[in-house]
Amino acid sequence: MLAWTVYISFLGVLGLMLLPKGNASAARKVAMLSAVAGLLVAVAGFIQFKAGEILTVAKLPWVPSLGIEYHLAADGVSLTLVLLTGLAAVGGILFSWNIEHRAKEFFAFYLALIGGVYGVFLSFDLFLLFVFYEIAIVPKYFIIAIWGSTRKEYGAMKLALYSFVGSAMVLIGLIAAYVVSGAQTMNVLELAKHPFPHSFQVWAFPLVFVGFAILAGMWPFHTWAPTGHVAAPTAASMLLAGVVMKLGAYGCLRVAMTLFPEGLEAWKTWIAVLAVIGIVYGAMVALVQKDFKFVIGYSSVSHMGFVLLGLVTLNTIGLSGAVLQMFSHGIIAGLLFAVVGRMVYERTHTRELSVLEGMNLVKAMPFAAVTFVIAGAASMGLPGFSGFVAELQVLIGAWKAFPTLAVITGVGILIGVAYTLRAIQQAFFGEAKERGAPVPHDDEETKHAEQEIRAPITIPERIGAVLLIGTSLVIGLYPRILLDVIFPSFNSPLFDGLRRVGLQ
Amino acid sequence: MKVEALTWLVLFLPLLAAGIITLFTLRNKAVSATLSIGAIVTGFVLTLAVIKFGGWDARELSVNWLSIGSLNVDFGLKLDALSLMMLLIVTGVGSAIHIYSYGYMRDDPGFSRFFACMSLFTFSMLGIVLANNFLQMFIFWELVGVSSYLLIGFWFEKPSAADAAKKAFITNRLGDLGFILGILIIFTALGSLNFTVLESGNSIAALGGMATLGGLLVFCGAIGKSAQFPLHVWLPDAMEGPTPVSALIHAATMVAAGVYMLCRVFFIFTPDALTVISWIGGITALLAALIAVQQNDIKRILAYSTLSQLGYMVMGVGLTAPEAGMFHLTTHAFFKALLFLGAGSVIIALHHEQDIWKMGGLRKKMPVTFWTFMVGTLALAGVWPLSGFFSKDAILAAAHENNLLLFILGVAVAALTTFYMFRLVFVAFLGDRRTGVAPVSDSKEAAQAGDESMRQARRLSYEPHESPGVVIWPLRILAVASVVGGVIGIEALFGGMFKPDAAHPHGLLAQLVYPFQHAPVAALSGLAAFAVGLFAAWKLYANAKTDPLPDKLGALSRAMANRFYFDEIYEATVIRIHDAIAAIADWIDRWIIEGFCIGLVRGGTDLTGRALRLVQTGNLQTYAFLFVLGVAVVLWFVLGK
């Protein structure tokens, strides 16, 4: 049944293409219908799932001569991310309800991206996974280049180039694994059993891991992320930070680590160091940004560092923390981008913190202010929100594996508090400055701008905010909802290789 | 159903109240206040019921919250003498302050929001008190930080309030970083987070070489929350919040959480760790008392006094006398809440004037406020037989037994305490009224000189008057508690828990004279310190128009008035360095990674493209030549080798 998440998304693309031109209202309804249907399928699949199993969703021969199959399956990790994708997809559409410019194409690209993401999370055939991975890259470029802002061509091109470099590295690694194993299969379950020679693993692992980690925003390959996020329209930033970065992290876990456990063992310290640099560095850079959206963009780099760190701790607490952090960050980053991009930027037409400071936005848009304060609290990793449990697990895992790095990570969390509070205060609670005497001729303009700022927060925005905050709260208050699914999946044969190199 | 289950209600009622107020009743002041006050008063009554029918014995209730592999975390309630007594303080003193707030905040536009935050705070604080494991405590620890942030920054339009809130939060998080690392050490070494389990196992031995470090890291949490040196800088700034907040959070409960935590996990501290703890406490006590001597803002004097008293408590714990620390915490909660509420009563009467040198002669205008404030002052100064005497004596006695140097320091602080408190009383309440109508000039400059002076002038022309009943009654109740708090068996209760073997006084008379029998040196030194402090204050301030100390002490006085320049030092070092690193990171991102690396790749691609373009000459002969060359090379490879 889970396969329908993919099909529904692409059916939605098809449906949108059939719509007449210029009917934005119909386009967003079709998109919403398809995203909600996808979410419902994901939720149903999640409820029916028996913890610990690997559920085969579809398995058909595709290119028999090469042993490539159309093989969709799910374990606890992929299911969690499928659920995240469903939520992020619905949230993104809610926050782009006001798109009028070429709405049909926008939502078509959007759903194609979603379909690709669902596909990646469900593929257990590596070739299929790669195909979906590429499918997900293309729409990103167009969404940013057409509907974006602030150096959009540059951001889009940078994002696409980084993605393609990463996927080229992955492709080389995958082909090499296929050839070396000689098993005539791309099935990850089969390949995971194959003992690749140590010397091969030592060079194939970094190739594939880094290839994927580029998309997860690993320092120093992260620079596509802030520029890309900033250039993208709101819904696309939400998806980029919310799910696309998770594609990378998921690939690291599912492909690089599963196939080449000995490679991981050889490289884990290096990766952990890069991850921690990412955490602290991202937070530091976020602290001095002048553009509101860049603050969130760099915070994503910092938070994704936790995911990478959790992955390489080689203990189940750290691993499950990493997966939970993927989910948590997907929700919280989506919310932050929604506030900045949709609620604030589209009303004030500026993201300069120094300008926003003078607008006293807490009076003009209290709902946005409250939402951002809550989202900020979640982002800081305060208890009660999903981020706390996730980051705590990563911290415990890291403490067992790399105590020194865990301490530095703690400092990173502290800086996280600083930049979030700074952003909250500057953007919403700035002192209302004395306005200069209004010049007569632009009076009309000022009035217009004023009206726009005071435009009420619409119903879709409210629903979206409540949906995302609620999710983060529910998971934060009772994390077992996800952990009871994530944790048993580490007992599956997929993780045998990692257990051999010391996964506890 | 057992009576203990009621504790769940005590814990969750305030959360419920906060939730309902935020979601539904923000516009209805009366309902919001009723909900919030109702929740905490009910909590107090239920706690009394739990104690009445269930006794003080240790017991635990819990449900599993998180279970991943070896990490098992419960959400539980740990009830014993320590937590039940603390529960009484939080709900009891909290009730008085909630009721007082109803009067104090009456005209504030954010009235409902205020009560929602207060209830949220109460919930978090109760969570700390009841936590049965480290992680749960840490969770509520953070929540307390958040609600404190919301309450300090309650008047967020004032930049000073917003900054103070931010400072408090970040400083607390700095301490919490140590706390969580300490928890991690304990968890990885001992495999459990539950207090009961940890206490019954021999934790110090199991931790081995990490024991002292682990203990000190946990202590970092207390340094942050209880505002101990060197993280004390946030507490005085936190006075930007409304006065009831200062009373509830920054005097009676939240800042006491650090001390409470130290007592709760007392079993993990090694002797070395305890020595460090006692000295940190002692230094804080002395430093803060010195600073308090030269402050002029009534709330700041009380804030530094709180710091100083917290230092006492921490010192007590460090001197292996957690029961003395808890005893002082309890009595301090009574009289410091009283003092803050009294200060609040003065502040509203004077329309938000906080400078004691602009007060004076308030005794006649506000008799109830004055007399209750006097009771609080005497209790804080440690006058027999008020509560403060007994609890301070317990700490001094412990110091006298264990560490003579700290004992002397403690006595000196006691003298300073009396001195700065009576300075406040003499200047603000006794003597002549200093306030008068300032001349209002109608020249343009004066108007431009700002609203501020105008407002001040208007403010000063009001006649101060006694506050309404809803403000005064909490003062009276707290005054009674401050008087009798020392002799109602609190000491024996805590003593019975931490030192079950030692003898503890029972009966009113026995308690009254116990200090003089048990440790006469400490008791008499304490009283002597009071006499010295009172005499000095009377001599200097009884009829002073201005502060004579700056002339007499010179630079020292300036240093005291400027809080020994801690803020300036932090500003110049930590914050500057941090900003510089952040700026460097940004620069690296912009120029090295973005500019250089990407530039290199782009430039490289560009160059390769240009180079390759040269090959595409468009000249047929060249192509044919290259083609033949290629064929020749291939043939040579295939045949020649």
Contacts between the chains, C-beta under 8 A, distances in Angstrom:
chain1	res1	chain2	res2	distance
A	158	B	598	7.8
A	220	B	593	5.5
A	220	B	597	7.5
A	223	B	589	6.8
A	223	B	593	5.5
A	223	B	594	5.4
A	223	B	598	7.1
A	281	B	585	5.3
A	281	B	589	7.8
A	284	B	581	6.1
A	284	B	582	4.3
A	284	B	585	4.1
A	284	B	586	7.5
A	285	B	582	7.0
A	285	B	585	4.9
A	285	B	586	4.9
A	285	B	589	5.4
A	287	B	579	8.0
A	287	B	582	4.5
A	288	B	579	7.5
A	288	B	582	4.7
A	288	B	583	5.5
A	288	B	585	7.8
A	288	B	586	4.8
A	289	B	586	7.4
A	316	B	68	7.0
A	316	B	69	5.1
A	317	B	68	5.9
A	317	B	69	5.9
A	317	B	70	7.5
A	317	B	71	5.7
A	320	B	68	5.6
A	362	B	156	7.5
A	377	B	146	6.6
A	382	B	142	5.6
A	382	B	143	7.5
A	382	B	146	6.1
A	383	B	138	7.5
A	383	B	139	3.7
A	383	B	140	7.6
A	383	B	142	5.0
A	383	B	143	6.1
A	384	B	139	7.5
A	384	B	143	6.9
A	388	B	139	7.4
A	388	B	142	7.8
A	389	B	66	7.0
A	392	B	135	7.7
A	392	B	180	7.9
A	393	B	68	6.9
A	393	B	71	7.5
A	395	B	180	7.1
A	395	B	184	6.8
A	396	B	71	6.6
A	396	B	184	6.2
A	396	B	187	6.8
A	396	B	188	7.6
A	399	B	181	7.9
A	399	B	184	4.5
A	399	B	185	8.0
A	399	B	188	6.0
A	400	B	188	5.9
A	406	B	181	7.5
A	406	B	184	7.0
A	407	B	181	6.3
A	410	B	177	4.6
A	410	B	180	6.7
A	410	B	181	6.2
A	411	B	177	7.1
A	413	B	173	7.8
A	413	B	177	7.1
A	414	B	170	7.4
A	414	B	173	5.5
A	414	B	174	6.2
A	414	B	177	5.6
A	415	B	582	8.0
A	417	B	169	6.8
A	417	B	170	5.9
A	417	B	173	5.0
A	418	B	170	5.9
A	421	B	166	5.0
A	421	B	169	6.6
A	421	B	170	7.0
A	422	B	166	7.9
A	425	B	162	5.8
A	425	B	166	6.5
A	429	B	156	5.0
A	429	B	162	5.8
A	431	B	157	7.4
A	431	B	159	5.6
A	478	B	65	7.6
A	479	B	66	5.9
A	480	B	65	7.6
A	480	B	66	6.6
A	480	B	67	6.9
A	483	B	66	7.1
A	483	B	67	7.8
A	483	B	68	5.6
A	487	B	68	5.2
A	487	B	69	7.1
A	504	B	69	8.0
